[in-house]
Amino acid sequence: MGSKQTLRFDFNNMMADSIDSEHGITDRELKTIEPLAARFAAQLKEERAAGKLPFLDLPYDKKTLTEILQASDNLKGKFKNLVVVGIGGSALGNIAIHTALNHPFYNVLNDKERKGHPRIFVLDNVDPDRFSALMDIVKPEETLFNFITKSGATVETMSQFLVIVKLLQDKLGKNYANHVITTTDGEKGTLRDVTRREGFLSFAIPSGVGGRYSVLTPVGLFSAAMSGVDVSALLHGATYMDEACRSGNMWENPALMGAALSCLSDTIKGKNILVIMPYSHALSGTADWFCQLWAESLGKKFSLKNEIVHTGSTPVKAVGVVDQHSQLQLYMEGPTDKVVTFWVINKFNHEVVIADKPDVEQELAYLKGHTLNDLMSAEYEGTRLALTEQKRPNCTLIMDELSAFTLGQLFYLYELQTAYAGKFYNINTFDQPGVEAGKINAFAILGRKGFEGRKKEIDAFLQRAQKKYCIE
C-alpha cells in the first residue's frame, strides 16, 4: 500500500509459492483474473460517480460531522448513560468502535476517569432477561436513549422503543422527549413520523446506505463522539484508505486484491470459510462487524442474471491468542476449507514486562526479559508458520497501531473489498432477501396487518411438522 500507509496487506501465505498449487493461488491464476479485476474497478468507479454507492463518499460528509460534534458537545455532562438501541448494522458498528478505541473496561470507570463522558450500552437483542437487566441498572432520569433503524419500523428496535418510551413517560412525564434521540431515514418511516410529532433530537441516515455500511454515518459516529472518540480522525482514516484503493491495478489496490484472493480461494480452491483472527482483543468487535458485512452482502441465492448460484464464503471470528486454545486445532488438522486472515498490531498502547527479577523458576527462565507484547507477537508468528507448514492459506493485515485513524482505514478497506467481491460473484451486494424472509414470517406470527395469508401458511406448516420428529 506504499511506505506512508499505516496498514499493510501481506498475502504471501495465500500463494502457491508458500503452500502449494492445490491450496494456494498461483501467479498464473492471479494473472488470468487481472483484466476482470480492472473491469470491476472501472465499473465501481462509474457507479460511484452516478451516486449508486453513497457509502463510499460518507467520509467526506462535513455537514453531518459538524452536526454530530455539536450535538455531542451540547449533551456532554447531561447524562450518565447512553443506551444505543439497534440491531445488526445499527449496533455492530457502535460495538466495534467502542471495543477498539475506548478503555476495555470503560463502563466501570468513574465519571472523572471517563472525563465526563457517559457510559455506553448497546441493546442489540430483544432477549427479555438482558433487556430487563439493563433497565435495572440505568436510571431513566440519567439516561439518553438512541434508537437506530433505517426503515423506522425494525420490529426489534421499535418494540424496545415502545417499552422504553413508556418507562420514560411514567418517570419523567412531558420531559421524556429530552431523553430520546433517533437515527433513521431522513424523510419517511414510522420512527421519522414519531420524531416529528414528539420533537426528538434526530439524525438522518443517508439515502441508499444500508445498515451494514452505516458505521461512518451517525449510526456509529454519534455514540463514538459521545464517548470521546475522535470521529474526525476516524473519517480521515477512511479518506486515506479511499485514496489507497483508487487504482484499477489490483497489485496497487488492497481492497481489489483482497476480494480477488478471497473469491479465487472460494471458487477454485474450495476454501469457503473465511476466518478473521485479530491478535488484539480490542478488534474482536470489529471482527463481528466484518462477519455481518461479508455474510449479509455476499451470501446470495441468485446471481444478477437470476440464476441460482448460492454464493458466499462463511465468515468466522476467532481471537488470538484465545482461540489458539479452542478453534485452532480444527484449522490445523480439520477440513481444508478455510482461509485465515490475521489482524495484527505492531505497537500496543501498553507494554507489560513478564519477569524482571533473577529468581524465576528454571522452567520459566526463558520468559525473562520478555513482555506480554513479545508473547502476543510470538504466538501470532508461531500460528501463522504452523498453518503455512500444514498448507493452510493465510494472510495478514498489519496495523502500525490501533487508533481512530487506522480503524477508519480498516472499516473503509473491508466495505470496499466486500463491494468488489460482489462483482466477482456477480450478485447484488446490497440486498438481503434471506433476512427479509425471516422478518415476514415474524410479522405474520405476531399478527401484523397484511400478513394474514402467510400466517395461515405458517400455521398449516407447524401443524404438519409439530410432533412428527419431536422427543418429549
Number of C-alpha atoms within 10 A of each C-alpha: 15 9 7 6 14 18 23 16 18 15 17 17 25 27 20 17 13 18 21 17 15 12 23 26 24 16 12 9 14 18 10 11 15 19 14 15 23 16 14 20 22 15 14 19 16 13 13 15 12 10 12 14 18 17 22 19 15 22 22 13 12 12 8 19 22 12 14 22 18 12 17 19 13 10 14 17 14 15 17 18 22 23 20 27 24 28 21 16 23 29 25 29 28 27 23 24 27 25 19 20 20 17 14 13 8 17 15 11 13 13 14 8 11 17 13 17 23 27 21 21 19 20 18 20 16 17 10 9 9 13 14 11 10 14 13 10 9 17 14 22 17 13 21 25 23 24 25 33 30 27 17 22 16 17 15 16 22 19 12 19 20 10 10 16 17 14 15 22 14 12 14 15 11 11 12 20 19 17 21 24 19 24 25 28 23 17 10 12 17 15 24 25 13 13 19 11 9 14 13 17 16 21 23 18 23 18 13 15 20 19 23 22 26 23 27 25 25 26 31 24 26 25 26 25 22 25 23 19 19 17 24 19 17 24 28 18 23 28 21 18 27 19 10 18 23 17 17 20 17 22 14 15 21 25 27 29 23 23 24 23 21 23 24 20 24 21 14 14 18 17 23 22 19 23 22 26 26 25 21 19 16 20 24 22 21 25 23 19 25 25 21 17 24 24 17 20 23 27 22 23 15 15 16 13 9 9 10 11 16 14 20 25 24 17 22 18 21 23 22 22 20 14 13 17 9 11 13 17 11 12 18 18 11 10 10 19 18 27 29 25 23 25 22 25 21 11 12 12 8 8 11 10 14 15 17 12 8 8 9 13 8 8 7 9 12 11 17 15 12 14 16 15 18 16 14 17 17 12 16 21 12 12 18 20 15 13 21 20 14 13 21 27 29 25 22 21 16 16 21 15 17 20 19 22 22 24 25 25 26 21 25 28 22 20 21 23 23 25 23 25 28 25 24 18 21 17 25 17 21 20 14 16 13 12 10 11 10 10 14 15 16 15 17 20 16 11 13 12 8 10 16 14 9 16 20 13 13 15 12 12 11 11 11 10 10 10 10 8 7 7 5 4
